[in-house]
């Protein structure tokens, strides 16, 4: 496999996979304001196990609504520190999946939603819902891909992580097909984005995941020739605004921030990073810089930490015009998994499995731990532990000193980031979905 292909596939993995895994994390600090609005309280939440509840338009503390948790200030109170697939240990349930996928699960209203792709060239697209408490399949929908498909051993047409606003489920596939369903799996609206944007795509598949905010669903579709950022009415699918962005291939995903003086959606492209207003797409600010095309930006305490040549930071409320990076750490290069940050510590892992903990106060690396295998997923950061997955299906549980407490073989490839709800973690492979809980 060429270096270029490896880089691009890694990019795909980091976005919707779990990253695409954009990697899964409990990214709490960046979600503080939304968490306050939801009355989540402190950093550690003791959450009850999920039960399917009637669909509402309001997300709750039990929900994991999109890639990287979508900005909810949620902390897993008590995830297992050890588990086993064979023989089963701390596996609450296992569900069979009808196809491959590198998209992350999401959790809403007591349902775990997952996408898959199967058949010839993976043109059969699936959206499934499982009861989060029991693992029972509640419904499944099957669609046919209309756009271009790209598959190989490290990606799938089911590459983009879905999103939800608590009322509807917004699914996007690498074929640029979008299907919007209600929480019972019924059609709401759909889009064939390739038909509307001739030439949309690239040689390695699209992977950016949608984000829903203020009644619009925002898509970032950056291809080799055609490309755009757009917002659609969440209820009707009507186009609200669109900005064409040709020749900017990228697999990063939008990220919503809700700060008093900086409310908007972070968009990262090869040419820079910007904050857009959800209502009309106008830029609040724009910073021109050479950015990574896989690992996505992470906001923290008034700054946005951007994977570029190395990890850099820009202010959420810039004091200079034009805005420029105000900080950089040349030893941190998270080129696949997105960085996770809490309590003044940055946790960044590269595709070779080198995990660094960087102290923002001392400007020094606290510790470095090397994990075996190739890492595509963003780490999951709990209150006292870090959860990492490599592509071969090995899971690593570390304390926040960098010591490996457990190494678990999941038997199957794990390319997607997990989702978390309460004391449970949901992990998907190409063929199974697991609920991991004590």
LUMDO-996076 format. One line per field, with one value per residue (C-alpha): chain; residue in one letter; x, y, z; residue number from 1. Coordinates in steps of 0.02 Angstrom, whole numbers, plus 50000, padded with zeros to 5 digits. Layout:
residues N
c <- A / ... $
r <- A / ... $
c1 <- X / ... $
c2 <- Y / ... $
c3 <- Z / ... $
k <- NUM / ... $
This chain:
residues 438
c <- A / A / A / A / A / A / A / A / A / A / A / A / A / A / A / A / A / A / A / A / A / A / A / A / A / A / A / A / A / A / A / A / A / A / A / A / A / A / A / A / A / A / A / A / A / A / A / A / A / A / A / A / A / A / A / A / A / A / A / A / A / A / A / A / A / A / A / A / A / A / A / A / A / A / A / A / A / A / A / A / A / A / A / A / A / A / A / A / A / A / A / A / A / A / A / A / A / A / A / A / A / A / A / A / A / A / A / A / A / A / A / A / A / A / A / A / A / A / A / A / A / A / A / A / A / A / A / A / A / A / A / A / A / A / A / A / A / A / A / A / A / A / A / A / A / A / A / A / A / A / A / A / A / A / A / A / A / A / A / A / A / A / A / A / A / A / A / A / A / A / A / A / A / A / A / A / A / A / A / A / A / A / A / A / A / A / A / A / A / A / A / A / A / A / A / A / A / A / A / A / A / A / A / A / A / A / A / A / A / A / A / A / A / A / A / A / A / A / A / A / A / A / A / A / A / A / A / A / A / A / A / A / A / A / A / A / A / A / A / A / A / A / A / A / A / A / A / A / A / A / A / A / A / A / A / A / A / A / A / A / A / A / A / A / A / A / A / A / A / A / A / A / A / A / A / A / A / A / A / A / A / A / A / A / A / A / A / A / A / A / A / A / A / A / A / A / A / A / A / A / A / A / A / A / A / A / A / A / A / A / A / A / A / A / A / A / A / A / A / A / A / A / A / A / A / A / A / A / A / A / A / A / A / A / A / A / A / A / A / A / A / A / A / A / A / A / A / A / A / A / A / A / A / A / A / A / A / A / A / A / A / A / A / A / A / A / A / A / A / A / A / A / A / A / A / A / A / A / A / A / A / A / A / A / A / A / A / A / A / A / A / A / A / A / A / A / A / A / A / A / A / A / A / A / A / A / A / A / A / A / A / A / A / A / A / A / A / A / A / A / A / A / A / A / A / A / A / A / A / A / A / A / A / A / A / A / A / A $
r <- X / X / X / X / X / X / X / X / X / X / X / X / X / X / X / X / X / X / X / X / X / X / X / X / X / X / X / X / X / X / X / X / X / X / X / X / X / X / X / X / X / X / X / X / X / X / X / X / X / X / X / X / X / X / X / X / X / X / X / X / X / X / X / X / X / X / X / X / X / X / X / X / X / X / X / X / X / X / X / X / X / X / X / X / X / X / X / X / X / X / X / X / X / X / X / X / X / X / X / X / X / X / X / X / X / X / X / X / X / X / X / X / X / X / X / X / X / X / X / X / X / X / X / X / X / X / X / X / X / X / X / X / X / X / X / X / X / X / X / X / X / X / X / X / X / X / X / X / X / X / X / X / X / X / X / X / X / X / X / X / X / X / X / X / X / X / X / X / X / X / X / X / X / X / X / X / X / X / X / X / X / X / X / X / X / X / X / X / X / X / X / X / X / X / X / X / X / X / X / X / X / X / X / X / X / X / X / X / X / X / X / X / X / X / X / X / X / X / X / X / X / X / X / X / X / X / X / X / X / X / X / X / X / X / X / X / X / X / X / X / X / X / X / X / X / X / X / X / X / X / X / X / X / X / X / X / X / X / X / X / X / X / X / X / X / X / X / X / X / X / X / X / X / X / X / X / X / X / X / X / X / X / X / X / X / X / X / X / X / X / X / X / X / X / X / X / X / X / X / X / X / X / X / X / X / X / X / X / X / X / X / X / X / X / X / X / X / X / X / X / X / X / X / X / X / X / X / X / X / X / X / X / X / X / X / X / X / X / X / X / X / X / X / X / X / X / X / X / X / X / X / X / X / X / X / X / X / X / X / X / X / X / X / X / X / X / X / X / X / X / X / X / X / X / X / X / X / X / X / X / X / X / X / X / X / X / X / X / X / X / X / X / X / X / X / X / X / X / X / X / X / X / X / X / X / X / X / X / X / X / X / X / X / X / X / X / X / X / X / X / X / X / X / X / X / X / X / X / X / X / X / X / X / X / X / X / X / X $
c1 <- 50000 / 50071 / 50111 / 49983 / 49848 / 49892 / 49881 / 49715 / 49640 / 49700 / 49611 / 49452 / 49472 / 49490 / 49333 / 49180 / 49248 / 49262 / 49334 / 49288 / 49335 / 49374 / 49402 / 49298 / 49314 / 49228 / 49279 / 49210 / 49296 / 49245 / 49064 / 49051 / 48925 / 48803 / 48822 / 48770 / 48616 / 48571 / 48599 / 48728 / 48819 / 48994 / 49127 / 49072 / 48894 / 48811 / 48692 / 48560 / 48561 / 48465 / 48284 / 48199 / 48098 / 47978 / 48065 / 48085 / 48175 / 48283 / 48444 / 48484 / 48636 / 48615 / 48636 / 48792 / 48722 / 48861 / 49045 / 49150 / 48992 / 48936 / 48990 / 48891 / 48981 / 48965 / 49080 / 49073 / 49053 / 49112 / 49170 / 49248 / 49436 / 49440 / 49328 / 49337 / 49248 / 49296 / 49249 / 49125 / 49166 / 49083 / 48993 / 48812 / 48757 / 48819 / 48723 / 48761 / 48781 / 48733 / 48885 / 49048 / 49072 / 49198 / 49066 / 49042 / 48880 / 48774 / 48651 / 48483 / 48322 / 48378 / 48426 / 48597 / 48606 / 48736 / 48765 / 48833 / 48869 / 48867 / 48844 / 48932 / 49047 / 48952 / 48810 / 48684 / 48670 / 48596 / 48538 / 48496 / 48429 / 48456 / 48382 / 48527 / 48473 / 48442 / 48526 / 48363 / 48355 / 48214 / 48217 / 48327 / 48320 / 48406 / 48447 / 48542 / 48695 / 48671 / 48842 / 49020 / 49082 / 49261 / 49307 / 49462 / 49515 / 49530 / 49372 / 49190 / 49047 / 48975 / 49114 / 49024 / 48955 / 48769 / 48703 / 48540 / 48449 / 48341 / 48200 / 48280 / 48430 / 48542 / 48645 / 48775 / 48872 / 49037 / 48936 / 48868 / 48695 / 48602 / 48451 / 48356 / 48241 / 48138 / 48182 / 48065 / 48157 / 48027 / 48080 / 48089 / 48195 / 48346 / 48478 / 48583 / 48726 / 48822 / 48678 / 48681 / 48871 / 48945 / 49115 / 49095 / 49211 / 49390 / 49493 / 49481 / 49300 / 49216 / 49206 / 49159 / 49017 / 48868 / 48830 / 48658 / 48634 / 48497 / 48379 / 48504 / 48615 / 48786 / 48888 / 49070 / 49101 / 49276 / 49322 / 49466 / 49370 / 49197 / 49169 / 49061 / 49004 / 48815 / 48671 / 48503 / 48343 / 48341 / 48153 / 48129 / 48299 / 48283 / 48452 / 48484 / 48656 / 48804 / 48984 / 49076 / 49252 / 49331 / 49500 / 49510 / 49505 / 49480 / 49405 / 49390 / 49219 / 49132 / 49126 / 49000 / 49060 / 48946 / 49045 / 48974 / 49077 / 49111 / 48962 / 48973 / 49039 / 49225 / 49271 / 49447 / 49515 / 49689 / 49697 / 49648 / 49520 / 49370 / 49218 / 49054 / 48885 / 48760 / 48618 / 48699 / 48874 / 48960 / 49134 / 49160 / 49346 / 49464 / 49643 / 49745 / 49866 / 49915 / 49802 / 49794 / 49658 / 49614 / 49625 / 49495 / 49512 / 49470 / 49411 / 49469 / 49462 / 49448 / 49559 / 49544 / 49684 / 49713 / 49810 / 49925 / 50108 / 50107 / 49974 / 49935 / 49805 / 49701 / 49592 / 49405 / 49391 / 49543 / 49626 / 49719 / 49655 / 49692 / 49688 / 49842 / 49898 / 49946 / 50025 / 50109 / 50187 / 50305 / 50321 / 50134 / 50079 / 49907 / 49889 / 49749 / 49659 / 49596 / 49675 / 49576 / 49599 / 49549 / 49616 / 49757 / 49820 / 49823 / 49819 / 49878 / 49917 / 49993 / 49957 / 50107 / 50031 / 50141 / 50033 / 50090 / 50020 / 50065 / 50047 / 49983 / 50046 / 50226 / 50233 / 50315 / 50270 / 50223 / 50239 / 50247 / 50177 / 50195 / 50048 / 50068 / 49985 / 49917 / 49796 / 49655 / 49531 / 49532 / 49558 / 49410 / 49446 / 49358 / 49374 / 49526 / 49566 / 49604 / 49535 / 49626 / 49593 / 49710 / 49660 / 49689 / 49559 / 49669 / 49596 / 49708 / 49652 / 49776 / 49777 / 49814 / 49997 / 50017 / 50024 / 49936 / 49816 / 49737 / 49757 / 49604 / 49595 / 49425 / 49452 / 49392 / 49457 / 49407 / 49418 / 49277 / 49274 / 49157 / 49005 / 48968 / 48808 / 48808 / 48918 / 48917 / 49027 / 48967 / 49099 / 49074 / 49176 / 49135 / 49017 / 48967 / 48908 / 48951 / 48888 / 49030 / 48974 / 49001 $
c2 <- 50000 / 50170 / 50302 / 50417 / 50284 / 50244 / 50428 / 50451 / 50295 / 50350 / 50511 / 50420 / 50325 / 50477 / 50563 / 50463 / 50303 / 50314 / 50414 / 50353 / 50343 / 50506 / 50413 / 50400 / 50506 / 50572 / 50747 / 50836 / 51003 / 51057 / 51023 / 51115 / 51247 / 51128 / 51015 / 51157 / 51188 / 51006 / 51020 / 50883 / 50950 / 50892 / 50801 / 50628 / 50574 / 50421 / 50373 / 50238 / 50103 / 50153 / 50108 / 50149 / 50306 / 50401 / 50507 / 50688 / 50834 / 50858 / 50765 / 50701 / 50651 / 50470 / 50515 / 50505 / 50599 / 50607 / 50586 / 50619 / 50635 / 50794 / 50913 / 50842 / 50861 / 50677 / 50572 / 50385 / 50353 / 50174 / 50089 / 49916 / 49911 / 49737 / 49632 / 49482 / 49426 / 49242 / 49190 / 49331 / 49446 / 49615 / 49594 / 49642 / 49590 / 49558 / 49596 / 49532 / 49664 / 49636 / 49722 / 49813 / 49986 / 50106 / 50229 / 50248 / 50201 / 50340 / 50328 / 50419 / 50387 / 50216 / 50162 / 50122 / 50172 / 50097 / 50099 / 49958 / 49923 / 49756 / 49668 / 49698 / 49848 / 49877 / 49964 / 49894 / 50021 / 49984 / 50085 / 49984 / 50024 / 49915 / 49927 / 49993 / 49895 / 49724 / 49724 / 49679 / 49740 / 49867 / 49903 / 49905 / 50001 / 49955 / 50075 / 50069 / 50179 / 50305 / 50388 / 50329 / 50192 / 50159 / 50008 / 49918 / 49824 / 49982 / 50075 / 50047 / 50138 / 50151 / 50270 / 50425 / 50426 / 50471 / 50617 / 50650 / 50796 / 50684 / 50682 / 50624 / 50521 / 50595 / 50464 / 50500 / 50369 / 50376 / 50365 / 50540 / 50469 / 50547 / 50467 / 50552 / 50445 / 50468 / 50369 / 50229 / 50211 / 50297 / 50407 / 50595 / 50653 / 50601 / 50675 / 50609 / 50732 / 50664 / 50710 / 50888 / 50901 / 50821 / 50745 / 50742 / 50611 / 50552 / 50396 / 50340 / 50375 / 50517 / 50509 / 50674 / 50657 / 50776 / 50890 / 50955 / 51125 / 51257 / 51162 / 51132 / 50986 / 51040 / 50937 / 50956 / 50864 / 50898 / 50802 / 50803 / 50912 / 50957 / 51000 / 51106 / 51150 / 51165 / 51172 / 51090 / 51116 / 50973 / 50943 / 50965 / 50946 / 51117 / 51196 / 51342 / 51393 / 51323 / 51369 / 51279 / 51221 / 51128 / 51043 / 51027 / 50840 / 50816 / 50688 / 50795 / 50824 / 50984 / 51018 / 51129 / 51247 / 51348 / 51483 / 51652 / 51748 / 51610 / 51506 / 51409 / 51261 / 51229 / 51180 / 51116 / 51098 / 51077 / 51267 / 51317 / 51317 / 51430 / 51457 / 51472 / 51536 / 51392 / 51506 / 51574 / 51500 / 51667 / 51652 / 51720 / 51703 / 51614 / 51560 / 51512 / 51372 / 51202 / 51081 / 50893 / 50812 / 50670 / 50713 / 50844 / 50999 / 50999 / 51154 / 51182 / 51332 / 51470 / 51392 / 51270 / 51142 / 51105 / 50957 / 51040 / 51005 / 50986 / 51025 / 51211 / 51320 / 51470 / 51578 / 51551 / 51740 / 51803 / 51963 / 51991 / 52025 / 51923 / 51784 / 51675 / 51525 / 51576 / 51413 / 51258 / 51096 / 51025 / 50859 / 50823 / 50759 / 50675 / 50637 / 50509 / 50513 / 50680 / 50749 / 50739 / 50867 / 50884 / 50963 / 51049 / 50887 / 50847 / 50662 / 50637 / 50474 / 50452 / 50316 / 50216 / 50199 / 50326 / 50406 / 50569 / 50664 / 50848 / 50970 / 51139 / 51225 / 51164 / 51151 / 50981 / 50801 / 50715 / 50540 / 50436 / 50261 / 50156 / 50043 / 49901 / 49904 / 50042 / 50160 / 50241 / 50282 / 50432 / 50384 / 50380 / 50486 / 50439 / 50519 / 50416 / 50307 / 50312 / 50184 / 50154 / 50033 / 49978 / 49920 / 49736 / 49739 / 49760 / 49872 / 49957 / 50027 / 50150 / 50256 / 50441 / 50410 / 50313 / 50141 / 50001 / 49916 / 49795 / 49736 / 49651 / 49562 / 49597 / 49453 / 49562 / 49722 / 49882 / 50033 / 50136 / 50238 / 50181 / 50270 / 50291 / 50303 / 50299 / 50158 / 50071 / 50075 / 50023 / 49956 / 49898 / 49791 / 49743 / 49607 / 49639 / 49772 / 49748 / 49829 / 49828 / 49854 / 49779 $
c3 <- 50000 / 49953 / 50084 / 50005 / 50015 / 50195 / 50241 / 50156 / 50230 / 50399 / 50368 / 50333 / 50493 / 50599 / 50548 / 50565 / 50609 / 50773 / 50688 / 50567 / 50694 / 50733 / 50874 / 51007 / 51151 / 51301 / 51252 / 51402 / 51417 / 51243 / 51285 / 51449 / 51400 / 51318 / 51468 / 51582 / 51477 / 51494 / 51683 / 51682 / 51833 / 51879 / 51782 / 51837 / 51805 / 51875 / 51736 / 51735 / 51604 / 51450 / 51417 / 51254 / 51280 / 51168 / 51037 / 51087 / 51009 / 51163 / 51192 / 51365 / 51466 / 51408 / 51225 / 51118 / 50968 / 50840 / 50801 / 50958 / 51060 / 50975 / 51112 / 51257 / 51423 / 51465 / 51572 / 51591 / 51776 / 51780 / 51622 / 51644 / 51658 / 51584 / 51473 / 51357 / 51199 / 51216 / 51346 / 51376 / 51521 / 51549 / 51382 / 51413 / 51239 / 51062 / 50902 / 50727 / 50590 / 50407 / 50333 / 50356 / 50428 / 50500 / 50561 / 50748 / 50836 / 50909 / 51055 / 51065 / 51161 / 51220 / 51044 / 50974 / 50791 / 50674 / 50486 / 50376 / 50193 / 50102 / 49935 / 49770 / 49792 / 49955 / 49865 / 49991 / 50131 / 50303 / 50451 / 50608 / 50780 / 50934 / 51107 / 51211 / 51363 / 51287 / 51116 / 51029 / 50850 / 50843 / 50656 / 50503 / 50339 / 50177 / 50035 / 49870 / 49845 / 49705 / 49705 / 49682 / 49799 / 49855 / 49961 / 50023 / 50179 / 50283 / 50239 / 50193 / 50112 / 50288 / 50340 / 50404 / 50582 / 50593 / 50694 / 50787 / 50865 / 50973 / 50846 / 50683 / 50629 / 50494 / 50402 / 50269 / 50172 / 50078 / 49917 / 49958 / 49991 / 50137 / 50220 / 50361 / 50468 / 50624 / 50779 / 50724 / 50558 / 50449 / 50302 / 50328 / 50179 / 50078 / 49962 / 49818 / 49838 / 49689 / 49574 / 49639 / 49637 / 49481 / 49514 / 49703 / 49777 / 49782 / 49755 / 49937 / 49985 / 50078 / 50267 / 50349 / 50474 / 50488 / 50635 / 50684 / 50767 / 50775 / 50661 / 50521 / 50475 / 50416 / 50293 / 50245 / 50082 / 50017 / 49860 / 49737 / 49612 / 49675 / 49857 / 49971 / 50146 / 50162 / 50285 / 50257 / 50354 / 50478 / 50459 / 50272 / 50188 / 50106 / 50068 / 50186 / 50125 / 50031 / 49993 / 49853 / 49897 / 49751 / 49755 / 49945 / 49983 / 50169 / 50286 / 50442 / 50522 / 50579 / 50766 / 50856 / 50991 / 51104 / 51192 / 51245 / 51117 / 50992 / 50942 / 50781 / 50685 / 50664 / 50486 / 50450 / 50273 / 50198 / 50180 / 50357 / 50495 / 50520 / 50629 / 50533 / 50590 / 50577 / 50518 / 50361 / 50345 / 50365 / 50441 / 50615 / 50583 / 50465 / 50494 / 50342 / 50383 / 50316 / 50410 / 50420 / 50315 / 50436 / 50620 / 50670 / 50779 / 50964 / 51060 / 51239 / 51356 / 51228 / 51097 / 50953 / 50943 / 50760 / 50689 / 50562 / 50523 / 50711 / 50839 / 50838 / 50923 / 50871 / 50983 / 50980 / 50993 / 50897 / 50956 / 50794 / 50619 / 50520 / 50648 / 50663 / 50766 / 50943 / 51003 / 50935 / 50997 / 50866 / 50957 / 50943 / 50773 / 50785 / 50600 / 50615 / 50781 / 50845 / 51005 / 51167 / 51305 / 51487 / 51646 / 51554 / 51475 / 51289 / 51242 / 51064 / 50975 / 50803 / 50677 / 50738 / 50911 / 51002 / 51137 / 51217 / 51365 / 51352 / 51499 / 51439 / 51596 / 51592 / 51401 / 51422 / 51380 / 51543 / 51475 / 51316 / 51294 / 51138 / 51095 / 50973 / 50804 / 50694 / 50779 / 50681 / 50818 / 50932 / 51115 / 51232 / 51385 / 51546 / 51719 / 51768 / 51618 / 51433 / 51310 / 51145 / 51002 / 50863 / 50690 / 50729 / 50868 / 51021 / 51156 / 51284 / 51452 / 51527 / 51682 / 51661 / 51703 / 51541 / 51622 / 51526 / 51647 / 51524 / 51345 / 51270 / 51103 / 51024 / 50899 / 50753 / 50672 / 50762 / 50649 / 50725 / 50883 / 51022 / 51090 / 51275 / 51375 / 51563 / 51622 / 51453 / 51299 / 51127 / 51008 / 50828 / 50709 / 50530 / 50590 / 50771 / 50892 / 51076 / 51234 / 51361 / 51541 / 51713 $
k <- 1 / 2 / 3 / 4 / 5 / 6 / 7 / 8 / 9 / 10 / 11 / 12 / 13 / 14 / 15 / 16 / 17 / 18 / 19 / 20 / 21 / 22 / 23 / 24 / 25 / 26 / 27 / 28 / 29 / 30 / 31 / 32 / 33 / 34 / 35 / 36 / 37 / 38 / 39 / 40 / 41 / 42 / 43 / 44 / 45 / 46 / 47 / 48 / 49 / 50 / 51 / 52 / 53 / 54 / 55 / 56 / 57 / 58 / 59 / 60 / 61 / 62 / 63 / 64 / 65 / 66 / 67 / 68 / 69 / 70 / 71 / 72 / 73 / 74 / 75 / 76 / 77 / 78 / 79 / 80 / 81 / 82 / 83 / 84 / 85 / 86 / 87 / 88 / 89 / 90 / 91 / 92 / 93 / 94 / 95 / 96 / 97 / 98 / 99 / 100 / 101 / 102 / 103 / 104 / 105 / 106 / 107 / 108 / 109 / 110 / 111 / 112 / 113 / 114 / 115 / 116 / 117 / 118 / 119 / 120 / 121 / 122 / 123 / 124 / 125 / 126 / 127 / 128 / 129 / 130 / 131 / 132 / 133 / 134 / 135 / 136 / 137 / 138 / 139 / 140 / 141 / 142 / 143 / 144 / 145 / 146 / 147 / 148 / 149 / 150 / 151 / 152 / 153 / 154 / 155 / 156 / 157 / 158 / 159 / 160 / 161 / 162 / 163 / 164 / 165 / 166 / 167 / 168 / 169 / 170 / 171 / 172 / 173 / 174 / 175 / 176 / 177 / 178 / 179 / 180 / 181 / 182 / 183 / 184 / 185 / 186 / 187 / 188 / 189 / 190 / 191 / 192 / 193 / 194 / 195 / 196 / 197 / 198 / 199 / 200 / 201 / 202 / 203 / 204 / 205 / 206 / 207 / 208 / 209 / 210 / 211 / 212 / 213 / 214 / 215 / 216 / 217 / 218 / 219 / 220 / 221 / 222 / 223 / 224 / 225 / 226 / 227 / 228 / 229 / 230 / 231 / 232 / 233 / 234 / 235 / 236 / 237 / 238 / 239 / 240 / 241 / 242 / 243 / 244 / 245 / 246 / 247 / 248 / 249 / 250 / 251 / 252 / 253 / 254 / 255 / 256 / 257 / 258 / 259 / 260 / 261 / 262 / 263 / 264 / 265 / 266 / 267 / 268 / 269 / 270 / 271 / 272 / 273 / 274 / 275 / 276 / 277 / 278 / 279 / 280 / 281 / 282 / 283 / 284 / 285 / 286 / 287 / 288 / 289 / 290 / 291 / 292 / 293 / 294 / 295 / 296 / 297 / 298 / 299 / 300 / 301 / 302 / 303 / 304 / 305 / 306 / 307 / 308 / 309 / 310 / 311 / 312 / 313 / 314 / 315 / 316 / 317 / 318 / 319 / 320 / 321 / 322 / 323 / 324 / 325 / 326 / 327 / 328 / 329 / 330 / 331 / 332 / 333 / 334 / 335 / 336 / 337 / 338 / 339 / 340 / 341 / 342 / 343 / 344 / 345 / 346 / 347 / 348 / 349 / 350 / 351 / 352 / 353 / 354 / 355 / 356 / 357 / 358 / 359 / 360 / 361 / 362 / 363 / 364 / 365 / 366 / 367 / 368 / 369 / 370 / 371 / 372 / 373 / 374 / 375 / 376 / 377 / 378 / 379 / 380 / 381 / 382 / 383 / 384 / 385 / 386 / 387 / 388 / 389 / 390 / 391 / 392 / 393 / 394 / 395 / 396 / 397 / 398 / 399 / 400 / 401 / 402 / 403 / 404 / 405 / 406 / 407 / 408 / 409 / 410 / 411 / 412 / 413 / 414 / 415 / 416 / 417 / 418 / 419 / 420 / 421 / 422 / 423 / 424 / 425 / 426 / 427 / 428 / 429 / 430 / 431 / 432 / 433 / 434 / 435 / 436 / 437 / 438 $
